[in-house]
Amino acid sequence: MGFAQSGAQITAARVWPARDYTRVTLESRVPIQHKMFSLKDPERLVLDLEGIDITAALTGLADKIAPDDPHVKAVRVGRFKPGTVRLVLDLKAEVKPEAFTLAPIGDYGHRLVLDLYPLVPPDPLLAFLEQIESQRAAAAASPPAEGTAPEVAQTQQPAAAPDKEPARAESRKGRPAPSRFIIVAVDAGHGGEDPGAVGRGGTYEKRITLAIARKLKARIDQEANMRAVLIRDGDYYMPLHMRVQKARRVHADLFVSIHADAFIRPHARGSSVFALSERGATSAAASWLAKRENDADLIGGVNLDVQDPYLKQTLLDLSQTATINDSLKVAKSVLVELGGINTLHKPHVEQAGFAVLKAPDIPSILVETAFISNPQEERKLKDNAYQDKMAEAIFAGIKRYFAKNPPLARERLAQNP
C-alpha cells in the first residue's frame, strides 16, 4: 500500500458510539493510507496510519471514548516506527470491523472511517418485544387506580408476520380492527457524521429530528394498541437502506421519517409531507429535496464496497402501487393535522424518489416539519413546546389514518429473510 504525503496531519477525530455499531472517523486534508488487523487475548483492533504526524486531534481521541460505548473500551495512540502512527483500540468484545475512505464532500476533507459492528447484530424485533414485556411487567407491578379499567394493551398480541404479506390494496370494509399492536417505525433523519441542514442560528437538523422523533414515539406508546420503534435513538448515522431494513425487521405497519427542511432562500417556510413516486417528482422542489436527502449517505458515510442484495431488491422493486396509495392516504391525514399548527409549504402531498421511503410493503412518509433555514421557523423548531405540538399533530394524523385503515391481521411472528 502506498504512503500518504510525509507529515500529513489528522485535522479532526470523531467517535459515534451506538448499539448497532461504533464509528471512528479520522479527517485529513490528504488521503489517509492505512493498514488494519486484529489481535486476540484481549480483543484489540490495530490501525496503522502511514506518513501521519501525531497531532492533538489524534491524541484527543482517547478522551472521546465514552464509558458506555458498547464496543470500545479505550484507544491508545503512539509512534510505532518512523513514518507510522499506530492506533490500538481496546475492545469490549470481538467485533466485525470495516475500514473505508471517503472523498471530500461539503465541509469534510478526506475521511478514513472505521466501523465496528458486533459479531451478532442486535435484533430490533427482539428488542421491541422485550420493551413490550417490560412495559407489561411495570403495569402489573402497579395496580390500576380505583375505578379504572385494566390496561387493554396487556391482552393484545404483538405484531406477527405471515410467510407472505397480503396485498395492502385489499378492501378493509367491514373488517374489525385486529387484536394486536400497530407498529410505527419512527426515523429521525440524518445523525452522526451527517448533521443535515444547519440553521442560521447554528441549529443542527439531526438534533431537531431526534428530539421530535422521541416525542412522537412517547406519544404513540401512550396508546393501548400502538407502539413505536425508533430507527435511531442516538447521534450516529444509519445508511438509508438500513433504515428501511430495520423497519421491515420489526414488521412495521408504517414508516415515518422526520426532517427539517432547508432552502437557499431564507424566507421559505411551512410544513410538507412527502410520499414515494415511481414516475418522477411532482415538482422541481420535490426533486431537489429528494436528491438532497438521498445524498445523506455521501455525507454520513457508507462503505460502497459492501454489496447488499437486500438494498438492490428494495430499490429495484417497482411493485409498490398499493403501498404508495396507502402512503398517500396517511400523508394526507398527517398534512391536515400539520396545517393546524403551522403554515403548509404546499397544500397537497408531494412525491419524489426518496430512497428512505422505498420499502415495498410498508406505507412510508417523510415529514418536513418546517424550514430550519428560516430564522423564525428555526426558533420554533428549537422550542420544546412546539416540538410537542409537532409530535402531537403527526400522531393525530397517523391515528386518524389507522382508524379508517386498520392493518391486516398477522398470524405468527417470523423473521424477514
N, C-alpha and C positions, 0 to 999 in steps of 0.2 A: 504494500500500500504506500502511496506517495506521501510526502511530507508537506505540511502547511508552511506558509512563509515563516521563517525563523523569527521568534519573538512575538508571534501573534498573541493577542490578548483576549481573554473571555471578558466581555463587557457587562454581562448580566447572567445570573444563575437563578432559576426559579424551581420551586417544588410544588406540585399539586397532588396532595395525598387524597385517596378515595378508596372505598372498599372495593370498587370494581378494578382499580389499578392506581398505582402511583406513577406520576410523570415527573421526570427531572429534565429541565431544559437548560442548555448552555448556549449562549448567544455570542457571536463574534462578528467582526467586520469582514472576515475572510472565511472560506470553508474550513471546517474543523475535521482534520483527519484523526481517526481513532481506531483502536482495537479493543475488543471486549471478550472477556472469558469469565467463567465461574470457578469458584473454589468451594470445597466441602469442609465440614467439620471444623469450625462452624460455617454456615452458609454465608458466602460473600460473593459479590459481583465486582469485577475489576474493569475499570475503563482507563485505558492508556491514551492520552492526548499527545499527539506528535507536534513538535515545534511550537508549544504553547508556554507562555510565561505564567508563573504563579502570581495571581492578582488578588486584590481584596474581594472581588466578586467570587472567585473560586474558594478562597479560604472561608468566606462567609457562608458558604453552602452548608457547612456543618450546623450552624445556628438555625437553619431553616427546617431542620428535621424535627417535626413535632413528636412529642412522646406518644401520641395516639395514632401516629402513622401506621396503617395496617400492615405495611410490608417492610419498611426501612427502619432499622434501629439507630444507625449512626452513619456518618460519612467522614472519611479521612482523606486528606489531600497532601501530597508531598512530591518532591522531585525523585523520580525513580532512577533516572540516568540522564546524562546530558541530552537535551532535546526532547525529553519525555516527562510529562507530569502524570502521575498516577492517582486516580480516584478509587478508593475502596469503599464500597457500600456494604456495611454490615446488615444482614437481613434477618428478619424475624422468622422466616421460613423460606423454603425453596420457592423460587419464582420462575416464571417464563418470561425472559427479557426480550425486548425488541429495541434495537437502536437504528435510527434513520436520520437523515439530514433533510432540512427544508431550505429552499432558496429564499432570499429576501422577499418580503411582501409587506405592504403597509408600513408600519413603524418598526417592523422587525428586520434585523440583519440576518446573516446566516445562522441557522439553528441546528444544533445537534440535540436530538430528542431521545431520551431513554425511558421506555415504558416498562413497568414491572407488573406483570399480571400474575395473579395466584395460579398455582397449578390446577386447582379446581375452581372454576369461575363461580361466583356467588349466583345462586338460583333465585331470581326475582319472584318466581311463583311461590317457592318455599318460604321466602321472607314475608311475602304477603299473607300466606296462611298463618305463619307464626304471629304476625301482627294481629290477625283476627282472633286467634286463640288467646293472646294476652289481653285483648280488649274484653273478651268474654269472661276470662278469669277475674279481671278487675271488676266487671259488672256483677259477677256472682259474689265477690267478696264484699260489695257494697249493697246492702238490701235497699230496694226502692223505697222512696219516701211514702209515707202513709197516704193512701188514696190514689196512688199512681199505678198504672198497669206495668207488668213486667216488660223488659226491653224486647221488642219484636225481633231485633236482629239475632237474638240468641237462638231462635228456632229456624233461622234461614240457613241455607247451604251456600258455601262459596261457589264462585263460578266454576263450571266444568266445561270441557271442550269435547265435542264428538270427534270421531275419526275424520269426518268431513263436515265442514260448516255449511248449513243450508243457506241458500241464496237469501240475501237480506232484502231483496226486492219482493219476496213472498208477502202476500197480504197478511196483515196482522188484525184484521177486523174480527171482533168477537173473541179474540184470544186474551185470556186473563193474564195479568202480569205474573211472570214466573216467580216462584218462591226461591229466590237466590239474590245474591248481591249484584248490583250493576257496578261494573268496574270501569273507572275512568283513569286513563293514563294522562298525567299532567306533566308536560315537558317545559321546563324553564330554558328558554333559548340561550345559546352561547355558553360561556363559562370557561374558567381556566385561562389558557393562552388567548382565547378569543373573548375580548371584552364586549363585543357587539358595538353598537353605536355609542358614542360618548357625547353627552350633552354639553352645552356651552358652559355650564357651571361645573363640569367635571364629573357628572354622574355617569356611571357605567351601566349600560343596558343589562349586563349579565346579573348585576345585583338587584335591579328592579324586578327582572323576570323571576328570579328565585324567591324574592320576598312575596310577590303576588301568587306564585305557584304554591308556596307553603300555606298561604292564607286560603287559597282555593281548596287545597287538599283538606285542611282543617274543617272547612265549611261542608264539603261533601261527606266527610266522615261523620258529621253530626246526624246525617240521615240514616234511618234504621235499615234501609235496603240499598245503600250505596257505600262504596269505598273507593278511595283514590290511591294511586301509586305514583310517587314522584319518579320521573325518569332520571333526573339528577337531583341529589339533595346535598350539594356542596359546591365549592368553587373549583370545578375541574371540567375539562372538555370531554364530551362524548360525541364521537362521529355520528353524522346524521343517520346512516343506515343502522347503527347500533341502537339509536333511539327507537326506530321502527321495530327492530328485533325485540327489544325489551318489552315494548307494548304488546307484541304478539305472544311473547312467552308467558305473560300474566293473563292472557286471554281477555284483553281489554275490550269493552263494548264501545269505547270512544277514546280518541286521542286528541288532546288539546295542547297546542304549542303556544306558549306565551312569549310575546315580544314587545318591544317599544320602538316604534318607527323612527326613521330619520330621513331627512331630505336636505338638499343643498340650500333650499330657501327656508330661512328660519320661521317664516310666518305659516308654513304648512302645519295643519292641526287636525285633530279629530281621531276617532277610533275606527278601525276597519276589521273585517273578518274575511278570511280567505279560505277557499277550498281548492282541491286539485283540479287541474284541467288537462284533458287528453289532447285538446285541439288548439293549444296555444293560449296565451294570456288574453284576458278580457279587456286589458288596456295597456298602454305603454308603461304606465306607472307600475302596474301589477307585474309586468315582465321584468322591469328594472329591479323591483323589490325581490322577486323570486331569485334573480341572479345574485343579488347581494347576500341573501340568506343562504343560498346554495354554496356560495364561496366561503362560508364559515369554515368548511373543512380545510381550506388552504391556510387560513389564519390559525385556527385551533390546532391544526397539525394532524395529518393522517398518514400512516405508512402505506404508500401506494404499491409497495412490493407485495403486500399480502393480498392474495386473491381470495375473494369472498363470494362463493357461488350463491349464498343467500341474497347478497346485495344485487347480483345480476338478476336473480329471479324476481326480486321485488321491483326493481326499476324497469324491468322489461315486461312485466305483467300488465297487459292492457285490458284484461277482462275485469274492469273495475267500475263499469257503468252503474251497477246497483249501489255499490259503496259510495260513489261520488254523489249519487242522488240523495242518499241519506246524509252525506256530509253537507250538502247544500241546505237540507232541512234544518239540521242543528245549527248551522252557521247563521241562517236567517233568524232563528229563535234567539241566539245569543246577540246578534246585531240589534234586534229590537230592544233588548234589555240594556245594552250599552248606550243606546240613544237616550235612555232615561237619566244617565249620569254625565254624559259628555257629548259634545258635537260629533256627528258622524262625518268622517272624511268623504265617504261616498254613501248614498242612501241604499245601496244594494251590496250583496255579497259579490266579491271579485274572485276570479280564478286564475291560476297560473301553475307552472310546473315546479312546485316546491318539492324538493327531494324528501323532506321530512314528512310529507303527507302521503307518501306512496305505498302505504300498507294496503295490500289488495283486498283485505277482508275486514278492515276496521274503519268506520266513518272517522274522518280526520279533519280538523280545522286548525287554522293558525290565526290567533288573535293579536292584532297590533293595538295595544291598549291605548296608546297616544303617541305623539311625536316628541321624543326626547330631545330632538334638535330644536324644538320650540321652547324658549326660556320659560314661558308661562306653564306649559304642559310639563316641562321638566320639574318645576317646583311642585306641581300636583302629584306627579309620579313618586316623588320622594316623601310625600306626606302619608303617614301611617293610616290615617282615617280614610284618605282617598284610595289607598291600596285595598282597604277593607271593602269600600264601595265597589271597586272594580271586581274583586273576587266574588262578591255577592251577586253582581249583575251577571257575570259569566255563569255562576252556579244556577241562577234563576233560569237562564236560557237553556242550560243543559237539562234541568229538571222538567221544564215545560216540554222539551223535545221528547224525553223518555215517557212522560205521561201520555203522549199521543202515539209514541212508537216504542212500546215495550220490547226489550231484546228477546230474541228467541231462546227457549229453554235449552239447556245443555244436559246431557245425561251423565257424564262422568268426567273426572279430571284426567287430562292427558297432556303429556309434554309435546310441544310442537316438534316436528322433525328438524 
